[in-house]
């Protein structure tokens, strides 16, 4: 008589409201997830929130259902044990056809659920690594990064390839740090603009060098720039130069140039402020013989109590700090638009007026209002201009510049995003190569122009009749400037 009673009690463990609620929750979530996953495979989702629903929220509901089922069974077993003297664990008799069928059904159901869970887990992992997840869920917060990413040279590279890279350890670290970011977004406790640089970014040797191999770079690379002066005629000024990229491995080419900084035989360390824009202390270590040279800025000496604090090993990203999220200053973005004839250079003062309109519209409360202000300001200035279609095209191109580079809601533009490649708008190279960093034996870090590039042609279109491979002395289009003046002291990227 006890055996049937025991069997009945074991099957009755699910007959309680807690387990029934869990079964309903798990079954409903599982069925909904299967349908939506099938839809995703067939057509895909256009909304990032569907990915959150299918691969994060629904699986969470399913597991909550399982927890409720188990909790209800445990509570029911305790109750029946007190009332009917059930054993500690339910019995299983595979010789009983009824129990055997239930066991086989449970194994089959578990296998189906395991397969579905495997697919769902992979899709969840894939979704959380997607550009949609990184750039679209937090629309306002991540919009500047997403827009500039889409217009960057790395627009086909996943965000996680640079921000996480291969391996499980950094994946786990990024997801843990992401929890606070989710909290900051939900509570609106994030800063505007988002502070830069990213303090815990993975070393470039473990991410960037998966595709870019500095050892293989050597020699010089030609670069051509076309600027338009902010005068009535928008006078074009051309500059062609050879950038001495150089190399860091003597087995592949001459060692020297800019990539000398990544020479494996040397180790470069520095101490800077939080923004890494002021570097008062630099240490060069020869890894072969251990010799060290310390350079300190005469103009901005390092306080004694900070000499061993936050010493950073130089990384590719210290110069290439905006390889993807590039916020172009107005003057540069308009130069490109005029170079490509998206804005007709024949429109009087269009460079100066468009740049001024962009700067003034940057203070708008939203991007949409800023775009409208660009239209209103330029439309008012050129209301009487004879060629209306030409002005409309110029206004549209200027609005596009605003949309791609100005983000008023996050207070983000080129002003809050230093670019350390070069030295025109920001100190960049001159953070160290300013002539002020000197060692104890009076050696200084070189700051000659020829160290990094050779000017082969410059001037107006009519003046570029010859090319000099030996190098030209820089001809400043606005007239001579005092020796030792840094470009960034005058050039701000926009009208003063």
LOFIDREN-393121 format. One line per field, with one value per residue (C-alpha): residue number from 0; x negated, z negated, y negated. Coordinates in nm, 3 decimals, decimal comma. Layout:
BEGIN
resi = [NUM / ...] .
c1 = [X / ...] .
c3 = [Z / ...] .
c2 = [Y / ...] .
This chain:
BEGIN
resi = [0 / 1 / 2 / 3 / 4 / 5 / 6 / 7 / 8 / 9 / 10 / 11 / 12 / 13 / 14 / 15 / 16 / 17 / 18 / 19 / 20 / 21 / 22 / 23 / 24 / 25 / 26 / 27 / 28 / 29 / 30 / 31 / 32 / 33 / 34 / 35 / 36 / 37 / 38 / 39 / 40 / 41 / 42 / 43 / 44 / 45 / 46 / 47 / 48 / 49 / 50 / 51 / 52 / 53 / 54 / 55 / 56 / 57 / 58 / 59 / 60 / 61 / 62 / 63 / 64 / 65 / 66 / 67 / 68 / 69 / 70 / 71 / 72 / 73 / 74 / 75 / 76 / 77 / 78 / 79 / 80 / 81 / 82 / 83 / 84 / 85 / 86 / 87 / 88 / 89 / 90 / 91 / 92 / 93 / 94 / 95 / 96 / 97 / 98 / 99 / 100 / 101 / 102 / 103 / 104 / 105 / 106 / 107 / 108 / 109 / 110 / 111 / 112 / 113 / 114 / 115 / 116 / 117 / 118 / 119 / 120 / 121 / 122 / 123 / 124 / 125 / 126 / 127 / 128 / 129 / 130 / 131 / 132 / 133 / 134 / 135 / 136 / 137 / 138 / 139 / 140 / 141 / 142 / 143 / 144 / 145 / 146 / 147 / 148 / 149 / 150 / 151 / 152 / 153 / 154 / 155 / 156 / 157 / 158 / 159 / 160 / 161 / 162 / 163 / 164 / 165 / 166 / 167 / 168 / 169 / 170 / 171 / 172 / 173 / 174 / 175 / 176 / 177 / 178 / 179 / 180 / 181 / 182 / 183 / 184 / 185 / 186 / 187 / 188 / 189 / 190 / 191 / 192 / 193 / 194 / 195 / 196 / 197 / 198 / 199 / 200 / 201 / 202 / 203 / 204 / 205 / 206 / 207 / 208 / 209 / 210 / 211 / 212 / 213 / 214 / 215 / 216 / 217 / 218 / 219 / 220 / 221 / 222 / 223 / 224 / 225 / 226 / 227 / 228 / 229 / 230 / 231 / 232 / 233 / 234 / 235 / 236 / 237 / 238 / 239 / 240 / 241 / 242 / 243 / 244 / 245 / 246 / 247 / 248 / 249 / 250 / 251 / 252 / 253 / 254 / 255 / 256 / 257 / 258 / 259 / 260 / 261 / 262 / 263 / 264 / 265 / 266 / 267 / 268 / 269 / 270 / 271 / 272 / 273 / 274 / 275 / 276 / 277 / 278 / 279 / 280 / 281 / 282 / 283 / 284 / 285 / 286 / 287 / 288 / 289 / 290 / 291 / 292 / 293 / 294 / 295 / 296 / 297 / 298 / 299 / 300 / 301 / 302 / 303 / 304 / 305 / 306 / 307 / 308 / 309 / 310 / 311 / 312 / 313 / 314 / 315 / 316 / 317 / 318 / 319 / 320 / 321 / 322 / 323 / 324 / 325 / 326 / 327 / 328 / 329 / 330 / 331 / 332 / 333 / 334 / 335 / 336 / 337 / 338 / 339 / 340 / 341 / 342 / 343 / 344 / 345 / 346 / 347 / 348 / 349 / 350 / 351 / 352 / 353 / 354 / 355 / 356 / 357 / 358 / 359 / 360 / 361 / 362 / 363 / 364 / 365 / 366 / 367 / 368 / 369 / 370 / 371 / 372 / 373 / 374 / 375 / 376 / 377 / 378 / 379 / 380 / 381 / 382 / 383 / 384 / 385 / 386 / 387 / 388 / 389 / 390 / 391 / 392 / 393 / 394 / 395 / 396 / 397 / 398 / 399 / 400 / 401 / 402 / 403 / 404 / 405 / 406 / 407 / 408 / 409 / 410 / 411 / 412 / 413 / 414 / 415 / 416 / 417 / 418 / 419 / 420 / 421 / 422 / 423 / 424 / 425 / 426 / 427 / 428 / 429 / 430 / 431 / 432 / 433 / 434 / 435 / 436 / 437 / 438 / 439 / 440 / 441 / 442 / 443 / 444 / 445 / 446 / 447 / 448 / 449 / 450 / 451 / 452 / 453 / 454 / 455 / 456 / 457 / 458 / 459 / 460 / 461 / 462 / 463 / 464 / 465 / 466 / 467 / 468 / 469 / 470 / 471 / 472 / 473 / 474 / 475 / 476 / 477 / 478 / 479 / 480 / 481 / 482 / 483 / 484 / 485 / 486 / 487 / 488 / 489 / 490 / 491 / 492 / 493 / 494 / 495] .
c1 = [0,000 / -0,290 / -0,429 / -0,127 / -0,102 / -0,466 / -0,427 / -0,115 / -0,288 / -0,588 / -0,372 / -0,168 / -0,467 / -0,372 / -0,016 / -0,062 / -0,009 / -0,378 / -0,484 / -0,183 / -0,277 / -0,636 / -0,522 / -0,305 / -0,587 / -0,853 / -0,630 / -0,500 / -0,848 / -0,991 / -0,719 / -0,749 / -1,128 / -1,110 / -0,870 / -1,072 / -1,405 / -1,257 / -1,139 / -1,488 / -1,650 / -1,404 / -1,372 / -1,573 / -1,480 / -1,505 / -1,469 / -1,750 / -1,490 / -1,365 / -1,710 / -1,695 / -1,346 / -1,429 / -1,781 / -1,788 / -1,442 / -1,259 / -1,539 / -1,537 / -1,161 / -1,211 / -1,469 / -1,249 / -0,977 / -1,211 / -1,304 / -0,934 / -0,871 / -1,154 / -1,052 / -0,691 / -0,797 / -1,023 / -0,753 / -0,494 / -0,729 / -0,784 / -0,408 / -0,336 / -0,627 / -0,478 / -0,130 / -0,197 / -0,545 / -0,704 / -1,074 / -1,330 / -1,346 / -1,090 / -1,145 / -1,195 / -1,099 / -1,177 / -0,997 / -0,675 / -0,558 / -0,400 / -0,715 / -0,926 / -0,722 / -0,747 / -1,122 / -1,172 / -0,951 / -1,153 / -1,482 / -1,351 / -1,214 / -1,539 / -1,735 / -1,512 / -1,541 / -1,919 / -1,948 / -1,725 / -1,925 / -2,249 / -2,118 / -1,969 / -2,289 / -2,495 / -2,252 / -2,256 / -2,637 / -2,628 / -2,371 / -2,560 / -2,868 / -2,683 / -2,708 / -2,332 / -2,367 / -2,667 / -2,544 / -2,164 / -2,022 / -2,138 / -2,034 / -2,137 / -2,441 / -2,608 / -2,479 / -2,800 / -3,010 / -2,775 / -2,746 / -3,120 / -3,185 / -2,961 / -3,160 / -3,500 / -3,763 / -3,662 / -3,289 / -3,301 / -3,480 / -3,274 / -3,293 / -3,401 / -3,700 / -3,867 / -3,701 / -3,723 / -3,933 / -3,979 / -3,974 / -3,733 / -3,899 / -3,848 / -3,497 / -3,404 / -3,572 / -3,386 / -3,049 / -3,109 / -3,206 / -2,906 / -2,673 / -2,766 / -2,720 / -2,367 / -2,301 / -2,435 / -2,208 / -1,899 / -1,959 / -2,084 / -2,398 / -2,642 / -2,857 / -2,814 / -3,035 / -3,151 / -3,506 / -3,798 / -4,033 / -3,903 / -4,120 / -4,096 / -4,116 / -4,291 / -4,648 / -4,662 / -4,904 / -4,616 / -4,349 / -4,465 / -4,761 / -4,527 / -4,499 / -4,770 / -5,126 / -5,364 / -5,670 / -5,575 / -5,544 / -5,848 / -5,933 / -5,708 / -5,343 / -5,218 / -4,937 / -4,760 / -4,552 / -4,347 / -4,257 / -4,038 / -4,123 / -3,851 / -3,853 / -3,599 / -3,734 / -3,781 / -4,136 / -4,252 / -4,583 / -4,737 / -4,980 / -5,146 / -5,388 / -5,556 / -5,477 / -5,774 / -5,584 / -5,913 / -5,947 / -6,023 / -6,176 / -6,514 / -6,438 / -6,158 / -6,299 / -6,487 / -6,420 / -6,306 / -6,028 / -5,708 / -5,683 / -6,022 / -5,812 / -5,693 / -6,044 / -6,054 / -6,407 / -6,282 / -6,026 / -5,873 / -5,685 / -5,528 / -5,328 / -5,044 / -4,733 / -4,399 / -4,331 / -4,681 / -4,718 / -4,994 / -5,298 / -5,565 / -5,773 / -5,901 / -6,134 / -6,308 / -6,451 / -6,682 / -6,569 / -6,896 / -7,135 / -6,888 / -7,001 / -6,740 / -6,697 / -6,443 / -6,312 / -6,131 / -5,949 / -6,116 / -5,791 / -5,572 / -5,791 / -5,651 / -5,594 / -5,823 / -5,532 / -5,402 / -5,721 / -5,620 / -5,245 / -5,042 / -5,338 / -5,192 / -5,371 / -5,332 / -5,083 / -4,972 / -4,648 / -4,836 / -4,879 / -4,610 / -4,354 / -4,069 / -4,096 / -3,719 / -3,524 / -3,649 / -3,490 / -3,600 / -3,639 / -3,431 / -3,724 / -3,848 / -3,504 / -3,422 / -3,758 / -3,670 / -3,318 / -3,454 / -3,732 / -3,468 / -3,243 / -2,962 / -2,996 / -3,082 / -3,399 / -3,284 / -3,021 / -3,168 / -3,284 / -3,112 / -3,399 / -3,392 / -3,012 / -2,946 / -3,207 / -3,058 / -2,708 / -2,828 / -2,993 / -2,694 / -2,450 / -2,651 / -2,484 / -2,137 / -1,961 / -1,913 / -2,073 / -1,749 / -1,736 / -2,103 / -2,045 / -1,757 / -1,972 / -2,239 / -1,969 / -1,834 / -2,173 / -2,309 / -1,971 / -1,959 / -2,316 / -2,263 / -1,897 / -1,976 / -2,230 / -2,148 / -2,209 / -1,951 / -2,017 / -2,387 / -2,311 / -2,063 / -2,327 / -2,583 / -2,338 / -2,253 / -2,621 / -2,684 / -2,390 / -2,539 / -2,867 / -2,672 / -2,482 / -2,799 / -3,014 / -2,800 / -2,593 / -2,441 / -2,250 / -2,579 / -2,776 / -3,012 / -3,204 / -3,565 / -3,620 / -3,571 / -3,750 / -4,125 / -4,289 / -4,657 / -4,747 / -4,945 / -4,960 / -4,738 / -4,432 / -4,561 / -4,920 / -4,940 / -5,305 / -5,411 / -5,298 / -5,650 / -5,819 / -5,791 / -6,160 / -6,099 / -6,156 / -6,522 / -6,728 / -6,983 / -7,267 / -7,090 / -6,954 / -6,618 / -6,335 / -6,352 / -6,095 / -6,211 / -5,947 / -6,171 / -6,164 / -5,816 / -5,737 / -5,879 / -5,683 / -5,707 / -5,461 / -5,254 / -5,073 / -4,787 / -4,681 / -4,876 / -5,191 / -5,217 / -5,421 / -5,703 / -5,765 / -6,069 / -6,153 / -6,428 / -6,172 / -6,044 / -6,037 / -5,680 / -5,514 / -5,241 / -4,948 / -4,864 / -5,215 / -5,519 / -5,472 / -5,714 / -5,961 / -5,860 / -5,488 / -5,281 / -5,009 / -4,750 / -4,815 / -4,631 / -4,439 / -4,127 / -3,937 / -3,685 / -3,662 / -3,793] .
c3 = [0,000 / -0,060 / 0,294 / 0,479 / 0,217 / 0,265 / 0,641 / 0,614 / 0,380 / 0,612 / 0,913 / 0,697 / 0,624 / 0,915 / 0,792 / 0,619 / 0,731 / 0,713 / 0,948 / 1,174 / 1,205 / 1,281 / 1,548 / 1,711 / 1,702 / 1,835 / 2,104 / 2,221 / 2,229 / 2,407 / 2,674 / 2,731 / 2,754 / 3,008 / 3,229 / 3,213 / 3,269 / 3,578 / 3,697 / 3,632 / 3,841 / 4,127 / 4,139 / 3,860 / 3,619 / 3,702 / 3,341 / 3,090 / 2,816 / 2,980 / 2,930 / 2,562 / 2,536 / 2,716 / 2,596 / 2,251 / 2,103 / 2,222 / 2,113 / 1,777 / 1,747 / 1,838 / 1,564 / 1,315 / 1,411 / 1,343 / 1,006 / 0,917 / 1,029 / 0,812 / 0,517 / 0,539 / 0,561 / 0,261 / 0,051 / 0,161 / 0,081 / -0,266 / -0,320 / -0,191 / -0,388 / -0,711 / -0,622 / -0,456 / -0,562 / -0,218 / -0,181 / -0,149 / 0,232 / 0,489 / 0,618 / 0,982 / 1,109 / 1,480 / 1,472 / 1,429 / 1,787 / 1,671 / 1,500 / 1,791 / 2,041 / 1,821 / 1,784 / 2,162 / 2,218 / 1,961 / 2,129 / 2,473 / 2,343 / 2,166 / 2,485 / 2,688 / 2,419 / 2,406 / 2,783 / 2,774 / 2,483 / 2,674 / 2,976 / 2,757 / 2,557 / 2,873 / 3,016 / 2,687 / 2,696 / 3,061 / 2,992 / 2,697 / 2,920 / 3,205 / 3,312 / 3,261 / 2,895 / 2,836 / 3,030 / 3,047 / 2,711 / 2,526 / 2,802 / 2,652 / 2,460 / 2,735 / 3,036 / 3,085 / 3,085 / 3,317 / 3,577 / 3,590 / 3,602 / 3,908 / 4,083 / 3,983 / 4,154 / 3,916 / 3,994 / 4,087 / 3,768 / 3,467 / 3,162 / 2,952 / 3,177 / 3,039 / 2,702 / 2,592 / 2,833 / 2,827 / 2,514 / 2,228 / 1,956 / 2,125 / 2,232 / 1,868 / 1,754 / 2,015 / 1,922 / 1,553 / 1,618 / 1,849 / 1,555 / 1,405 / 1,743 / 1,764 / 1,413 / 1,507 / 1,812 / 1,622 / 1,343 / 1,574 / 1,362 / 1,654 / 1,734 / 2,042 / 2,233 / 2,150 / 2,007 / 2,225 / 2,257 / 2,159 / 1,864 / 1,888 / 2,265 / 2,365 / 2,499 / 2,875 / 2,920 / 2,825 / 3,040 / 3,315 / 3,406 / 3,488 / 3,823 / 3,815 / 3,777 / 3,705 / 3,774 / 4,141 / 4,185 / 4,308 / 4,536 / 4,605 / 4,702 / 4,917 / 4,786 / 4,975 / 4,809 / 4,964 / 4,738 / 4,812 / 4,644 / 4,461 / 4,701 / 4,951 / 5,235 / 5,018 / 5,154 / 5,192 / 5,033 / 5,108 / 4,904 / 5,009 / 4,780 / 4,712 / 4,365 / 4,229 / 4,093 / 4,058 / 3,900 / 3,578 / 3,700 / 3,878 / 4,050 / 4,256 / 4,338 / 4,203 / 3,837 / 3,767 / 3,833 / 3,633 / 3,562 / 3,391 / 3,079 / 3,102 / 3,146 / 2,951 / 2,829 / 2,646 / 2,379 / 2,352 / 2,038 / 1,935 / 1,668 / 1,773 / 1,652 / 1,664 / 2,022 / 2,141 / 2,306 / 2,076 / 2,046 / 1,819 / 1,772 / 2,020 / 1,965 / 2,242 / 2,153 / 2,378 / 2,312 / 2,437 / 2,194 / 1,942 / 1,994 / 1,915 / 2,012 / 1,834 / 2,002 / 1,804 / 1,928 / 1,840 / 1,897 / 1,698 / 1,450 / 1,273 / 0,896 / 0,687 / 0,521 / 0,859 / 1,006 / 0,946 / 0,979 / 1,272 / 1,500 / 1,833 / 2,097 / 2,434 / 2,659 / 3,021 / 2,891 / 2,723 / 3,068 / 3,267 / 3,002 / 3,246 / 3,501 / 3,518 / 3,324 / 3,522 / 3,445 / 3,723 / 3,642 / 3,861 / 4,067 / 4,157 / 4,236 / 4,457 / 4,634 / 4,735 / 4,842 / 5,057 / 5,195 / 5,314 / 5,444 / 5,206 / 5,119 / 5,414 / 5,328 / 5,560 / 5,305 / 5,138 / 4,778 / 4,761 / 4,564 / 4,292 / 4,279 / 4,274 / 4,004 / 3,793 / 3,838 / 3,717 / 3,407 / 3,314 / 3,369 / 3,143 / 2,844 / 2,949 / 2,695 / 2,950 / 3,274 / 3,465 / 3,349 / 3,432 / 3,787 / 3,824 / 3,692 / 3,956 / 4,222 / 4,073 / 4,030 / 4,376 / 4,537 / 4,389 / 4,496 / 4,856 / 4,892 / 5,190 / 5,355 / 5,723 / 5,749 / 5,509 / 5,584 / 5,516 / 5,175 / 5,089 / 5,166 / 4,954 / 4,663 / 4,692 / 4,691 / 4,387 / 4,206 / 4,283 / 4,127 / 3,816 / 3,795 / 3,824 / 3,579 / 3,331 / 3,055 / 2,832 / 2,607 / 2,495 / 2,519 / 2,753 / 3,047 / 3,155 / 2,854 / 2,607 / 2,812 / 2,850 / 3,156 / 3,102 / 3,462 / 3,586 / 3,405 / 3,578 / 3,351 / 3,043 / 2,916 / 3,031 / 3,109 / 2,933 / 2,599 / 2,589 / 2,901 / 2,797 / 2,743 / 2,372 / 2,260 / 2,159 / 1,982 / 1,707 / 1,958 / 2,167 / 2,436 / 2,570 / 2,750 / 3,113 / 3,236 / 3,591 / 3,863 / 4,074 / 3,804 / 3,906 / 4,251 / 4,567 / 4,750 / 5,123 / 5,257 / 5,119 / 5,211 / 5,436 / 5,733 / 5,972 / 5,757 / 5,744 / 6,059 / 5,913 / 5,647 / 5,421 / 5,278 / 5,066 / 4,875 / 4,864 / 4,574 / 4,455 / 4,604 / 4,367 / 4,580 / 4,328 / 4,317 / 4,106 / 3,744 / 3,452 / 3,419 / 3,158 / 3,189 / 3,178 / 3,441 / 3,171 / 3,010 / 3,298 / 3,480 / 3,289 / 3,571 / 3,603 / 3,620 / 3,315] .
c2 = [0,000 / -0,235 / -0,205 / -0,344 / -0,615 / -0,703 / -0,720 / -0,928 / -1,172 / -1,205 / -1,294 / -1,527 / -1,748 / -1,972 / -2,014 / -2,349 / -2,707 / -2,800 / -2,521 / -2,575 / -2,945 / -2,841 / -2,595 / -2,860 / -3,115 / -2,877 / -2,726 / -3,062 / -3,214 / -2,910 / -2,907 / -3,284 / -3,260 / -2,975 / -3,171 / -3,492 / -3,312 / -3,150 / -3,492 / -3,634 / -3,359 / -3,411 / -3,790 / -3,948 / -4,225 / -4,594 / -4,706 / -4,644 / -4,605 / -4,284 / -4,137 / -4,229 / -4,071 / -3,747 / -3,672 / -3,825 / -3,890 / -3,577 / -3,338 / -3,515 / -3,452 / -3,085 / -3,040 / -3,223 / -2,975 / -2,684 / -2,830 / -2,861 / -2,502 / -2,373 / -2,589 / -2,472 / -2,108 / -2,144 / -2,311 / -2,054 / -1,768 / -1,905 / -1,929 / -1,578 / -1,437 / -1,567 / -1,443 / -1,106 / -1,004 / -1,024 / -0,934 / -1,212 / -1,176 / -1,057 / -0,702 / -0,610 / -0,263 / -0,215 / 0,120 / -0,072 / -0,156 / -0,482 / -0,605 / -0,482 / -0,687 / -0,995 / -0,947 / -0,918 / -1,223 / -1,418 / -1,319 / -1,417 / -1,744 / -1,819 / -1,751 / -1,984 / -2,249 / -2,205 / -2,250 / -2,557 / -2,696 / -2,642 / -2,831 / -3,103 / -3,141 / -3,176 / -3,431 / -3,620 / -3,628 / -3,733 / -4,005 / -4,156 / -4,174 / -4,346 / -4,708 / -4,736 / -4,641 / -4,870 / -5,171 / -5,171 / -5,065 / -5,376 / -5,616 / -5,951 / -5,831 / -5,630 / -5,820 / -6,025 / -5,710 / -5,522 / -5,801 / -5,866 / -5,491 / -5,458 / -5,732 / -5,599 / -5,380 / -5,098 / -5,102 / -4,732 / -4,628 / -4,520 / -4,744 / -4,446 / -4,374 / -4,689 / -4,738 / -4,374 / -4,170 / -3,791 / -3,576 / -3,514 / -3,724 / -4,060 / -3,958 / -3,893 / -4,216 / -4,420 / -4,271 / -4,334 / -4,697 / -4,722 / -4,659 / -4,995 / -5,161 / -5,018 / -5,149 / -5,493 / -5,508 / -5,395 / -5,646 / -5,925 / -5,951 / -5,958 / -6,261 / -6,478 / -6,462 / -6,110 / -6,149 / -6,046 / -5,870 / -5,527 / -5,432 / -5,051 / -5,005 / -4,685 / -4,731 / -4,788 / -4,497 / -4,264 / -4,431 / -4,669 / -4,451 / -4,165 / -4,350 / -4,620 / -4,498 / -4,790 / -4,574 / -4,559 / -4,935 / -5,126 / -5,416 / -5,715 / -5,757 / -6,045 / -6,264 / -6,541 / -6,814 / -7,090 / -7,380 / -7,678 / -8,007 / -8,194 / -8,490 / -8,617 / -8,401 / -8,089 / -8,076 / -7,714 / -7,620 / -7,280 / -7,079 / -6,753 / -6,580 / -6,249 / -6,120 / -5,927 / -5,629 / -5,445 / -5,104 / -4,922 / -4,597 / -4,600 / -4,267 / -4,426 / -4,768 / -5,069 / -5,146 / -5,502 / -5,745 / -5,765 / -5,392 / -5,407 / -5,468 / -5,108 / -4,965 / -4,641 / -4,715 / -5,026 / -5,094 / -5,441 / -5,543 / -5,871 / -6,050 / -6,278 / -6,451 / -6,266 / -6,374 / -6,272 / -6,611 / -6,733 / -6,506 / -6,656 / -6,339 / -6,078 / -5,782 / -5,589 / -5,246 / -5,047 / -4,690 / -4,542 / -4,710 / -4,859 / -5,220 / -5,482 / -5,845 / -6,062 / -6,376 / -6,643 / -6,949 / -7,275 / -7,463 / -7,224 / -7,030 / -6,727 / -6,769 / -6,549 / -6,365 / -6,240 / -6,094 / -5,732 / -5,773 / -5,638 / -5,565 / -5,452 / -5,247 / -5,415 / -5,239 / -5,285 / -5,434 / -5,721 / -5,876 / -5,694 / -5,782 / -5,846 / -5,564 / -5,523 / -5,786 / -6,085 / -6,422 / -6,655 / -7,027 / -7,263 / -7,393 / -7,046 / -6,903 / -7,204 / -7,176 / -6,820 / -6,919 / -7,202 / -6,984 / -6,736 / -7,019 / -6,937 / -7,304 / -7,529 / -7,728 / -8,007 / -8,119 / -8,429 / -8,375 / -8,036 / -7,877 / -8,144 / -8,173 / -7,800 / -7,744 / -8,024 / -7,880 / -7,540 / -7,683 / -7,899 / -7,611 / -7,381 / -7,545 / -7,425 / -7,200 / -6,918 / -6,807 / -6,865 / -7,227 / -7,270 / -7,147 / -7,396 / -7,679 / -7,606 / -7,640 / -7,961 / -8,128 / -8,050 / -8,109 / -8,456 / -8,542 / -8,426 / -8,522 / -8,746 / -8,520 / -8,470 / -8,093 / -7,947 / -7,574 / -7,622 / -7,775 / -7,500 / -7,238 / -7,423 / -7,447 / -7,077 / -6,981 / -7,203 / -7,044 / -6,703 / -6,816 / -6,920 / -6,589 / -6,381 / -6,578 / -6,773 / -6,612 / -6,883 / -6,641 / -6,487 / -6,814 / -6,631 / -6,772 / -6,813 / -7,042 / -6,757 / -6,491 / -6,560 / -6,405 / -6,327 / -6,243 / -6,542 / -6,871 / -7,126 / -7,154 / -6,971 / -6,947 / -6,585 / -6,510 / -6,828 / -6,691 / -6,547 / -6,688 / -7,051 / -7,124 / -7,169 / -6,808 / -6,781 / -6,513 / -6,570 / -6,557 / -6,822 / -6,592 / -6,706 / -6,526 / -6,633 / -6,883 / -6,946 / -6,918 / -6,693 / -6,426 / -6,315 / -6,453 / -6,606 / -6,876 / -6,803 / -7,066 / -7,351 / -7,670 / -7,779 / -7,570 / -7,791 / -7,771 / -7,391 / -7,354 / -7,144 / -6,884 / -6,866 / -6,526 / -6,679 / -6,883 / -7,239 / -7,477 / -7,521 / -7,828 / -7,946 / -8,074 / -8,346 / -8,489 / -8,416 / -8,313 / -8,348 / -8,063 / -7,808 / -7,880 / -7,561 / -7,518 / -7,447 / -7,785 / -7,953 / -7,680 / -7,578 / -7,410 / -7,691 / -8,072 / -8,252] .
